[in-house]
Amino acid sequence: MKSCYVSLLGLLFAFTSTAQVNKNDEKLQIAKAQNEIYFPFVKSKALEVMKSGFNAGDGYSEVWIRDYNTFIELAAQVNPKEVLKENLLVFCRMQGGDGNIIDGFTPKEKAGEVAYNFSYSKLETRYAAHKNTVETDQESSLVQAVYKYIQLTGDKTILLEKVGDKTVGERLEWAMDFLMKNRFNSKYGLFTGATTADWGDIQPEKSEIGWGVNLDKNSHIAIDIYDNAMFVIALNNLMDMIPATQKKWAPIKNQVAQNCRKHLWDKKAQKFIPHIYLKDSPFPANFDENTIYYFGGTAIAIEAGLLTKNEIKVSLDEMVKRVKKAGAGSIGLTLYPPYPDGYFASKEMNPVYTYQNGGDWTWFGGRMIQQLIKYGFVQEAYEQMLPMVKRVKDNNGFYEWYSVDNKPRGSGTFRGEAGVLFTAIAMFERNK
């Protein structure tokens, strides 16, 4: 009698489990079918916009390394490897004398169109360079982009290419050394930058020059997850490209990864804190910044391997919940809640849900989709991808960001959005 009862329980469990699997598979197939209505259009449109240049979008004359790093896979579909390589070499030629990497370059004759503090290089006389020094992702972005170039083309000879008195490989390591010498904080074992909104490049303070993109005496130096996760990814890439660098960089990478968990991950809240301030915060004393959730930095931390699979699911659930609270279109939402009106001096960041202060950026949301696929959350990836690809079709193109009510904003022909969606679609197709 007992064995019969156990057998019945086993059959019931097996039936329930099978039913649940079938239900989950049905949900996956529905989400997949909904997306695949839009995939051909998005892919075709992405290839089309990539044929017209490498500048970030219609509103930018510059080729940006942080953008190029996210659309080089797309660019490889419509450009010979020599063209991809040349863009990377320009960044190397315009490397600073201390090893720093520029944000972007533009033809010299267009340099007067934007109020940047331009720099020039004897190794590359065609272009003017600029750098938003509040950020700490330029060096890491170049390392990642070169790594992707090698993965795409198989051309490791780029690392041996001589630029001035150094090879490209030596210049990449020099860029990492720049960060260690100029942005590393020994107390926390992490990298610093100015206070910005998550991955953004505008500081809250009123700037001496420009609109808040340059470090100055008003800057409040801080530590955040985005910069440090980007560094971890870059070192993983560097050590894979040049195994001889492992002895030096592996301990540093491991230390930074551990310190991200130790100092930036709020275990109780299951989220990354926005900032550690080395001195004081630029915001009012009664402002609880830790109520803000950083979407983009969390996605990059996942790419860096800093969260467990369970923490990734918790993070996704929190993103979805906050998108619903905001009434936003997708998990491309930069952060929630946004910083209150007036907390950033730049008009670019006001009112709330504007630009990097609560704008909805597929450019980062698409990278979260990529990580969901990588970690096996395929159904969830399809579900969160749908609003992103749908609005590309609805608006007949790619845009820099979207308002909280899902209207296109900023630069059109935004190649970062095109790039991350194209790569995500390719990942879905490989996952079949």
N, C-alpha and C positions, 0 to 999 in steps of 0.2 A: 504493500500500500504506500509506504514511504517513497519507494523508488518511482512509483507511478506518479506521485505528487510532484517529485523533483523533475520528472520528465515533462510533465505538463507545464511547470514553471519555465523550464528551458525552452519549450516550444513557444510559449507566450512571449518570452523575452526576444527570441529570434524573430518572431512575427512583428513585434513592435519595432525592433531595430531595423528590419527590412523596410517597414512602412516609412520610418523616419528617413532612411537613406533615399527611398523613392521620392519622398516629399522634397528633400533637399535637392535632389537631382532635377526635379521638376522646376524648382525655383531658379536653379542655375541655368537651365535651358531657356526659361522665360527671359531672364536678365540678359543672357547671351543674345537671344533673338532680337530683343529691343535695341541693343547696341549695334548689332550688325546691319541694321537699317542705315545707320549713319557712317559706319567705318569706311566704305568705299569713297564717299564724298570727302571725308576728312583726310584720307590718305592722298587722294588726287589733289585736293586744295593745298595740302602741305608741300607736295612735290612742286606744285606750280609756284608757290611763293618763294621756295628755296632757290629757284632758278634765277631770281631777280637780284640777288645780292646777299651779303653777310651782315649788313648793319642790323641792329636789334629790331627795328621796325620803321614805319613811315615817319615817326616822330624823332628818330635818331639818325644822325649821319655816321655815328661811330660803330665800329665792330668791338663789342664788349666780350671780354674773356668769360665772365660769369654766364653770359648768354650762349656764346659759342660752345661752351662746355655742355650745354643742354640740347643743342641742335646739330652737333657734328655728325651724329648717326644719320640724321635726315639729310644733311649736306652731302654725305658720302653716296647717297643714291643718285645724285644728279651732277656730281663734280668729280673730276679725276683726282687721284690722291695727291698729285703735285699741287693742286689748288688748296686742298685741305692743309697740306704741309706748309705752304707758303704763309698762310695766316698765322700758324703757330710760330713760325720763324720770325715774323714781324714782332710778335710779343717778346721773343727772346732778344731780338736786336735792340728793342727799346727798353730792356731791363735796366733798372736804375743801378748806379754805381755801388750801392749797398746791397744789391741783390733783389730789391723789391720788384714786383711785377705791376705793370700799369693796369688800369681798368679797361681802357680802350684806346683805339687809334682812329684817326680820321684824316683824309687828305689835307695837306697843309693849307690849301686854298680855301678850305671850309672851316678852318680853325676859328675864325672870327664870328661864326654864326652862333656859338654858345659861349657863355661867360665862364669857361673853365680856366684854371691856372695850367696852361699847357706846358709840356716839356718836350724836348727834342733830343735826338740821338745822332751821333756821327755815323753809326752803323746802319741807320735807316733814315734817309733824308726825304723820303716821299711823304712822311706822315707826321702829324702832331699827336702827342699822347696826353691823356688826362688820367687822374686817379682820385677817386673819392676816398680820402684817407680815413674817414670814420669807420670804414669796413676793414675786415681782416680775412677776406675770402679770395682775393685775386691770385695769390701765389698757389693756393690749394686748387683753384679752378684750372690754372694752366697745367699743373701736374696731371690732374684728372683728364683734361682734354687731350694731352699727348698720349696718355694711356689708352684712351678710347680710339685715337687715331691708329695706334699700333694694333689694337684688337680688330679694327675694321679693315685695315690694309695689309697687316702682316709685316709692315715696313719698320723694322727695328733700327734701320740705319739712321733714322732721324736722330737717335740718341748720340750718334758719333759725328753728326754734322757740326762743323766748326762755325761758331758765331763769334767774331772777334777772337779773343784769346782763350775761349772756353768752348767745349762741346755743349750741345743741348742737354745731355745728361748731367754734365757738371753744373749747368745753369739751373736746372730743376732743383738740384740739391742745394745750390746757393740760395735759391728762393726759400727753401725750407729753413736754411740757416738764418736768413733775414728775419723770419718769424721768431725763431728761438732767441735771437739777439735783441729784437726790438719790440716784440709783442708778448713774450712769455713772462708770466708772473710766477715767481718761485714759491710764494706762500701757498697758492692754490694748485700749482702745477698745471695751469691752464692759460689759454691765450686771451688777450684783452683787445678791446676796441672802444670806440665811443659808444655811448648809449644810443641804441636805435630800436625801432619796432621790429623785433624778431630778426629776420634776414635783411631788413631794410638798410638803406644807406643815407638816411637823413636823421640828424641828431635833433633833440628837442630844443636845444638852446638857440638863442639868436646868435647868428654867426657874424664874425668880423667881415668875412667876404662870402658872397654867394648865398646859397639857400640851405645851408646846413650840411654840406657833404664833406667839409674839411675839418680835421682836428684843429682846435685852436685853444686859447686860454680859457674859453667858456665850457669846453667839453668836460663831461663827467665820464671818466674811464670805468669800464665795466667788463664783465665776463658773461658770455651767453652760450647757449648750446650750439647754435648754428655754426659759428666760427670754428669751434672746437671739433664738432662732428666733421666738418669739411676737411680739417687738418688730418683727422684719423683716416678718412677715405683716401686722401692724397698720399699719406705714408704707406698705406696698403698698396696703392698703385705703384708708388716709387719703388718699393721693395720687390714687387712682382716684375717690374721692368728691368731693374738693375739689382739682382740678388746680392751683389757685393755690398750694398748699402744696408743690409739687414743688421749687421753687427752693431752699427751705430744707431739706427733708427727704430729697431724693434722694441728695445726697452723704453724709448721715449713714447712711441705709439701706445704701448701697453699702459704706461703711466698716465697719459692723457685720457685714455678710455676709462681707466679706473677712477680718475679724478672727476670725470663727467658724471659718473654714477654717484660718487661720494659727495660732491659739492652742488651739483645742479639738479639731480633727480630728487624730487619730493616723493619719498616712498609712500607716505600716508595719503597724499592727494593723487598719487600715480600720474604725475605730470612733471615737466621741467619748470623750474622757477625761471622767471624772465631774466633777471640779472643778479649778479653779485657786484656790488659797488666797492671799488677800492677805497674810496673816501666817503662821498655822500651821493645821494640821489638827486637828479634834477627836478624831481616831482615833489609835491607837497608832502609834509611829514605824515599827514593823516590818510594818505593814499595807499591802499593795499594793492600793490602791483601784482602780487601773486594770485589775485583772482583772474588775471588774464592768462589765457591759454594760447601758446604759440604753435600754430599748425605747421608752418614751414620748417621751423627748426626741429620739430618732432619728426617730421618725415625724413629729414637728412640724418638725424640720429639713428633712425631705423636703418637707413642705408649704410651707416657706419657700423652697424651690428651692435649697437649699445643697448637695445631692448630685447627682452625675451619674447617668444611668440605670444605668450599670454598677455604681456604688457602691450604688445602691438595691438591685440584685439581690444584691450581696455582703452588704448589711445584712440583707436578708430571709433569706438562707441562714444567716447567723449566728444570727438570731433563732430560726429553726426548729431549728437544732442545739442551741441552749441550752434551748429548751423541752423538747426530748427528754431532755437531760441532767437537767433539773429534774424531769421526769415530770409537767409541768404540762399544763393543758388547751388553752391557746391562746397566740398571740403577744401576747395582752393582758398577759402576764407583765410586771410592772413592771421588774424587773431580775434579772440572774443573773450570778454567785451573789449571794444576799442578804447583807446586812451581818450578821456573826455576832451571836449572842445577846448582849445587853447593850451593844452599840455605840450604841444609842439608849436614852436614859433612859425615854422614854414607853412605857408598857405596850402602847400601840396598835401598836408596831412590833416586839414580841416575842411569841413566839419567831420564828425565821426563817419566811419565807413567810406573814407576817402583814401585812395591810393594805397600806401602801405599800412595805413591805420584802419584796417577792417575792410579793405577792398578784397575782392574775390579773384585770385590769380590762379588760373589753370597751370601756369608756369611752375607752381609748386604743387598744386593739387594733383597734377599729372605724375609727378614724381612719387607721391604717396600711392597712387594707383600701381605704379611699377613695383613698389615694395610689397604691396598686398599680393600681387601675383607671385612675386618671388617667394614669399613666405606661405603660400598655399591658400590664401583667402581670395580665391578666384571669384566666387559668387559675389562676395562683398565688393570686389574690385569692379566687376561689371555694374553692380548697382550704383556705385559712386561715380563711375565713368559716364554714365548715361547723360546727366545734365551738362557735362562738359562737351561731349561731342554734339549733343542736340543744339547747343547754342552756336556752335561753329556753323552748322547748317542753317539755323534760323537767321544768323547775321551775315551769312555768305562770306565768312572769313575769320581770321584770327585777330584777337584784340589783347592788349596788354593786361587789362583787368576789367572786372565787372562790378557794377554798383550792387548794393544790398538787395535791390529789386531786379537784379540780373540783366541790367542794361549794359551794353559795351561801352568801355571808357578807355581813355589813354590812346596809345599808339596803335594804329591799324597795321596789318601785315606783321603781327608780332611773332617773330620766328621762334622765340622761346616756347610759346604755347604750341605752335605747330610741331616743334621738335619733340617735346615730352609726350604729346598725344600720339605722334607717329611711332615713337619707341614703345609706348604702352600697347598700341594695337599690334605691333610686331611681336611683343611678348605674349599677348593673348593668342595670336596665331600659332606661335611655337608651342603653346601649352595644350593645344588640341590633342 
